[in-house]
């Protein structure tokens, strides 16, 4: 009876220990804990590419938490992270969805940052998505039709180019062009050979002309400098003269001199016009008298 009881007690202890061990393993696998000693924060991603609740969160590659929750709002995914209590992040910490292994698993990788300012866990942070092998393969699958179309176009281009290069007329024209170019080169070499002495003489004459011109400039440098100085003086005097002429013209226009008063005085102009009219009438009268009976002079001379 006692042995049976001992056996039952042993079985019960083993069952309880196994149950506790199972619960501990299950809590470790599912990131479940009865004690709330976690730090939580929310990160926004444009794309999580297969990330699931319960996936690992690593800090510099070390597992330090898990994905607690995910919600889609518009074109963004809000991911709630649960981090261990000993995690220390800085203000410039960065979050990224990365590949866990080659089998396609996902994780959140955190870089703690280097700034000394503390991290705000209550703030919503912006995360990044790093393209992995499955994502790249899906992109390639989406581009399959474009790639096939491009390869078809390349094939058509190569066929057209091959037909063009194998055309007999084209090959004949190319050979003719090369032959003509070769003949032209031979003629040019022949012309250069025949006129080699003349070309040397031309170059020699050019060198002599350049030397003579240089010598003439050096010999007449002083005269040239004097001529330039005289020309500068003449230009300065001409400028002064033009300035004075401009001043006189301005004074004349503004009637500040006698010439301006004579030219622009209205009263003088009117008197001159009247005098010319009277002179014109007097001239007509004299001409008429001379044509008729001569000039009658009726003068009365008195002696004082």
SULJO-V755748 format. One record per residue. RES is the residue in one letter. PHI is phi in whole degrees, -180 to 180 (none if undefined). Layout:
res: (RES & RES)
phi: (PHI & PHI)
This chain:
res: (X & X & X & X & X & X & X & X & X & X & X & X & X & X & X & X & X & X & X & X & X & X & X & X & X & X & X & X & X & X & X & X & X & X & X & X & X & X & X & X & X & X & X & X & X & X & X & X & X & X & X & X & X & X & X & X & X & X & X & X & X & X & X & X & X & X & X & X & X & X & X & X & X & X & X & X & X & X & X & X & X & X & X & X & X & X & X & X & X & X & X & X & X & X & X & X & X & X & X & X & X & X & X & X & X & X & X & X & X & X & X & X & X & X & X & X & X & X & X & X & X & X & X & X & X & X & X & X & X & X & X & X & X & X & X & X & X & X & X & X & X & X & X & X & X & X & X & X & X & X & X & X & X & X & X & X & X & X & X & X & X & X & X & X & X & X & X & X & X & X & X & X & X & X & X & X & X & X & X & X & X & X & X & X & X & X & X & X & X & X & X & X & X & X & X & X & X & X & X & X & X & X & X & X & X & X & X & X & X & X & X & X & X & X & X & X & X & X & X & X & X & X & X & X & X & X & X & X & X & X & X & X & X & X & X & X & X & X & X & X & X & X & X & X & X & X & X & X & X & X & X & X & X & X & X & X & X & X & X & X & X & X & X & X & X & X & X & X & X & X & X & X & X & X & X & X & X & X & X & X & X & X & X & X & X & X & X & X & X & X & X & X & X & X & X & X & X & X & X & X & X & X & X & X)
phi: (none & -67 & -63 & -64 & -67 & -61 & -64 & -63 & -64 & -62 & -63 & -63 & -64 & -64 & -65 & -64 & -62 & -63 & -65 & -64 & -64 & -63 & -65 & -67 & -65 & -65 & -65 & -68 & -70 & -98 & 58 & -105 & -146 & -81 & -105 & -86 & -124 & -108 & -105 & -122 & -152 & -119 & -127 & -100 & -128 & -76 & -153 & -107 & 51 & 92 & -66 & -127 & -63 & 97 & -66 & -71 & -119 & -116 & -116 & 55 & 88 & -100 & -67 & -137 & 164 & -152 & -81 & -87 & -158 & -141 & -138 & -98 & -130 & 69 & -102 & -127 & -116 & -93 & -112 & -91 & -110 & -112 & -113 & -64 & -66 & -85 & -73 & -123 & -114 & -104 & -62 & -96 & -64 & -123 & -124 & -150 & -84 & -125 & -81 & -79 & -156 & -70 & -80 & 103 & -66 & -124 & -152 & -102 & -100 & -116 & -103 & -63 & 92 & -121 & -70 & -86 & -73 & -72 & -84 & -94 & -72 & -81 & -90 & -84 & -108 & -97 & -109 & -121 & -122 & -97 & -64 & -109 & -62 & -62 & -67 & -65 & -65 & -66 & -64 & -64 & -63 & -67 & -91 & -60 & -65 & -64 & -64 & -63 & -63 & -65 & -63 & -65 & -62 & -63 & -62 & -63 & -63 & -64 & -63 & -63 & -65 & -64 & -63 & -68 & -73 & -89 & -70 & -64 & -64 & -63 & -62 & -65 & -64 & -63 & -62 & -63 & -63 & -66 & -65 & -63 & -66 & -65 & -63 & -62 & -65 & -64 & -64 & -65 & -63 & -65 & -64 & -65 & -67 & -69 & -107 & -61 & -66 & -64 & -66 & -62 & -64 & -63 & -65 & -64 & -63 & -64 & -64 & -63 & -62 & -65 & -65 & -63 & -64 & -65 & -65 & -63 & -65 & -66 & -68 & -105 & -62 & -66 & -65 & -63 & -64 & -65 & -63 & -65 & -65 & -64 & -62 & -65 & -64 & -62 & -64 & -65 & -66 & -62 & -64 & -64 & -64 & -63 & -66 & -67 & -62 & -64 & -66 & -65 & -63 & -66 & -63 & -65 & -64 & -84 & 59 & -97 & -130 & -64 & -61 & -65 & -65 & -68 & -79 & -114 & -85 & -65 & -64 & -60 & -65 & -65 & -62 & -64 & -64 & -64 & -63 & -66 & -64 & -63 & -63 & -64 & -66 & -63 & -64 & -62 & -64 & -63 & -63 & -65 & -65 & -66 & -77 & -92 & -119 & 90 & -98 & -88 & -113 & -109 & -116 & -118 & -107 & -115 & -108 & -80)
